Amino acid sequence: MSVALLRGENLRLYKRLQIEPHPNLNLIVGDNAAGKTTLLEALFIPARGRSFRAQNLAEVCGSSQPAWNAFMEIQQGTQSHRLGFAWSRDGAEIRLDENRSTRIAEVVKTVPMQLIDPLSHKLLEEGPAYRRSFVDWGVFHVEHRFHDVWRRCQRALKQRNKALREGMPTKTVSAWDEELSDTAETLTEMREAHVQETAPLFEAIAAGFLASKGAQLSWNRGWPADQTYRDVLNQNIAQHMRLGTTVQGPHRAELKITLGDLKAKGRVSRGQQKMMVAAMVLAQAKILLSKGAAAPILLLDDFASELAPEFQKRLAEALKSYPGQKFVTAFSEPNVFSGSDMKMFHVEHGSVSEMAATY
């Protein structure tokens, strides 16, 4: 799968943006604040329905004109898709193959895309919600049941917690226990299976990146592994009634990431963290490929940031062998990509042009 055309209007610095990317590697070079990251953002928003750098999509507007849009043509074998995203003060609209009522879940399934950027350390350092989201994204692409089960579980949990907050009788609270426990058990089974498959691939890739063994992934389901979730709900109902919330469950699940005897959070360098995140993304991509899904499109912002030359070389070699399309930004042309089948684009003051590689 690859982006064959990217076009946009009024995206931050860009009044107009249009490139025809290479199906393998695309290097985007330029100075600070020239528009490199915005180009990645123009790819990311239509595929994910959100920005990775703005809380409010209004921030993406490049002028006083209160509207912007991004459009992509996607090629997958003999199939093609047209994906568009438009924002105005009236709201956002997403289209997939001219379908105005497209749901973002359908787009995410159709156009898998992953990002590695200078803020990727949040995956290791912030709360467990980041890591649950990472696991859920992978499960979503390999388990057709996942989205329905996840939605049902979220709904049951929300309704149970509402009853707890409002001080409803125990019988009213427990009315949601069957649906919540059934979906929680199924959701957890899928999550655990995905982590078990991903962990050995991650450990092997991370060992090569860091030139040392010991990187590990493990999954904490959010309640004791030797108990059913229904039993946990029954046994802790008094605590839940007192606190007004469901304390244990899949919403408290945690992907644990360690390097030797160190927690990745706050204990290893930013360079090591970036390489570990890259290893997680590449390991997950291998799982998707093994299940017949398309290789995710990879976006890597500020390639050299926090990476020593040897780390840059190792990451570049992994990207060269990755079968999917890549978009990589950097201040200048990284020589570690020498010999790659690629295109290079130069960004300056919100304009982008294709240029020849110097090696």
ABEGO torsion letter per residue (X at the ends): XBBABBBBBGBEABABBBBBBBABBBBBBEBBGAGAAAAAAAAAAAAAGBBAABABAAAABABABBBBBBBBBBBBEABBBBBBBBBBAAEBBBBBGGBAABBAAAAAAABBBBBBBAAAAAAAABBAAAAAAAAAAAAAAABAAAAAAAAAAAAAAAAAAAAAAAGBBAAAAAAAAAAAAAAAAAAAAAAAAAAAAAAAAAAAAAAAAAGBBGBBBBBBAGBBAABBAAAAAAAAAAAAAAAGBBABEAAABBBBBBBEABBABGABBAAAAAAAAAAAAAAAAAAAAAAGBBBBBBBBBGAABGBBAAAAAAAAAAAAABABBBBBBBABBBAAABGBBBBBBBBBGGBBBBBBBAX
